[in-house]
């Protein structure tokens, strides 16, 4: 098959140098980019449809705000466990098989989740929500971990650029998920959004079977634990945790707050959530390209993005001690700030962790990329567990304003820790910004 180009090189092999300029993108790179874009888009649109209407539906079925947070949180716990396992054994399982099976499991669970309104309210409904969401999380962990690893393998010199470009489709999924889900829910009821989007995700399975290449590699004896002995990697992982915790909090708590405070329907709440996803979607490819071209800027992008995110959360309520009245226009502006600063912080992290891993002596191959991808997904999942549960508890016992302020404080703490580290340990392996700016402007964007 043409799409299954032979990629069975050893991990340490390097392509022969050529005097000719390489093409901007090979056919295999183009097909892989299309495949990863479809995975990101379909997965995110299925993930994000719950926000506008599921909390309200769960309340009708007897679930409290805390239980709703736990339902969202169990997804993150299983995603955390799955990411570590999939990242460690990606070579043995096979990156392509892992991605395809992950999509298949996730699509089936999405369809099953749409049938939960037929079960009795109370413990049975809540238990089945936990079971289906947990299995769905394992499928998503498999798809996400393998997609990151495949992308980094096919585009080794442009990781941030390509990931930033793919975040356009992640953002589109997050953009379309809430309003599409809210519109389907208002027009056709609870079941139709899950049936439609679950079938859409299922279509991605045969598509990726034919498009994705087979990637073989040698297993590595390295482990996650040695990665976590690097202080810089630990701090970056904490930053990933705080950012995902804030996003998880917004996913769960914003809809009920907007409905109660501003008298909005679930459909309008879906459009408000565009305030986060749209700026993130638009800014990610630009930030990815810039941080790949000038790698010495990655560290301060993460720091500045973290500070901006913290400001966005503090003003989201706003925090009560500022005595600023809550306004819909202020809420939308702060969501936009959070979305933009989230892209500044998250896009450079994977490239930074890969660089740190290579400096520690990890082999430049699929096994290392799988572990780095699994580590990223694991800490993202911890945040997605913490954010909904702790945010839900604080919202239930205090208020949404204080819960948002706590999230902002965590993000600010991570940015300050990272800033202190970079001030005490300047990145010696990277060129200065002035040297980066001397880079040949005619260098191709994507090389094999």
Residue, then its C-alpha position, 0 to 999 in steps of 0.5 A: x500500500x502506498x501510504x505504508x511507506x517503509x519507516x523501519x529504520x533503527x532509532x539511532x539511524x540518521x538520513x543521509x545528507x543531501x546538497x539539494x533542498x528537501x521538500x517542504x513536506x513529503x507525501x507520507x508527512x502530508x498523509x500523517x498530518x491529515x490523519x493526526x488532524x482527523x484524530x484530534x478533531x474527532x476526539x475533541x469534539x466527542x470529549x467536549x460535548x458534555x460541558x453544556x448540558x450533561x451537568x444539568x442532565x446529571x442533576x436531574x438524575x440525582x447527581x450532586x455537583x461533587x459527584x458530577x466533578x467525580x464523573x469528569x474526574x474519573x475520566x482523568x484518573x483512567x487516562x492517567x493510568x492508561x497514558x503511562x502504560x501505553x507510553x511505556x509499551x507503545x513499541x511492543x503494542x505498535x503505535x498504529x494499532x494503539x491509535x486505531x483501537x483507541x479510536x474504536x473503544x472511544x467511539x463505542x463508549x461515546x455511543x453507550x453514554x448516549x443511552x444512559x438517560x434510559x437507566x433509572x436515576x440514582x446509584x445505577x445512573x451514576x455507576x454506569x456513568x463512571x464505568x463508561x467514562x473510565x473505559x472511554x478514557x483508556x481508549x482516549x489515552x491510547x489514541x492521544x499517546x500514540x498520536x503524539x509519538x507518531x507526530x514527533x517521529x514523522x516530524x522530528x525537527x518541527x515538533x512544536x510547529x506541527x503540534x501547534x498546527x494540529x491544535x487548530x483541529x483540536x481547537x475546532x473540535x473544542x469549538x464545535x463540540x459545545x455548540x453542536x452538542x448543545x444544539x442537538x440536545x435542545x433540538x433532539x434530546x439527550x441521545x442524539x448528540x452522542x449517537x451522531x458524534x460517536x458514529x463520526x468518531x467510528x468513521x475515523x477508524x478505517x480512515x486511519x487504518x489506510x492512511x497511517x504508516x507502520x512504524x517499527x522501533x526497538x524497545x528501550x530500557x529507560x523508564x518514566x522515573x528517570x525522566x522525573x529525576x530532572x528538575x526542569x522536567x518536573x517543573x514543566x510537568x507541574x505547569x502542564x498539571x496546573x493548565x489542565x486543572x484550570x481547563x477541567x474546572x472551566x469544563x465542569x463549573x462554567x456552564x452552571x455558573x453562566x446559567x445561574x448568574x446570567x440566565x443563559x440556556x445550554x446553547x448559549x453556554x456552548x458559544x461562551x466556551x468558544x472564548x477559550x477554544x477559539x483564541x487557543x486554536x488561532x494562536x497555537x500554530x503561530x506559537x509552535x512555528x515561532x518556538x521551533x524557529x527560536x527555541x530559546x524563547x520556549x522557556x519564557x513563553x511558558x512563564x509569560x503564558x502562565x502569568x497571563x493564565x493566572x490573571x485570567x482565572x483571577x478575573x474570571x469571577x472575578x475574585x471576591x476581594x477585588x470587589x469587581x461586579x461579575x459581567x458577561x463581557x468580562x467573563x468572555x474576555x477573560x476566557x479569551x485571555x485564558x485560551x491564548x495564554x494556554x497556547x503560549x504555555x502548553x505548545x512548547x512543553x513537549x519539545x522541551x521535555x524531548x530535549x531534556x530527555x535527549x540530554x539525559x541520554x535517552x535514545x532518539x526513537x519511538x520508545x522515548x517519544x512514547x514515554x514523553x508523550x505518556x508523561x505529558x498525557x499523564x500529568x494533563x490527566x492529573x490536572x483534569x482530575x484535580x480541576x473538576x473535583x476540587x473546583x466542584x467542591x470549592x464551588x459547592x461550599x464557597x463560590x465559583x469566584x473563589x474556585x477560579x481564584x484557587x485555579x489561578x493561584x496554582x497556575x501562577x505558582x507554576x509560572x513563578x517556579x519555572x521563572x526562578x529555575x530559568x533565572x538560576x539555570x539558563x538553558x545552555x543547550x539553546x542558542x541565544x535569541x540573537x543567534x536564532x534571529x540569524x537563522x536562514x530565512x529560506x530554511x524549509x518549514x518541514x523536513x523529513 
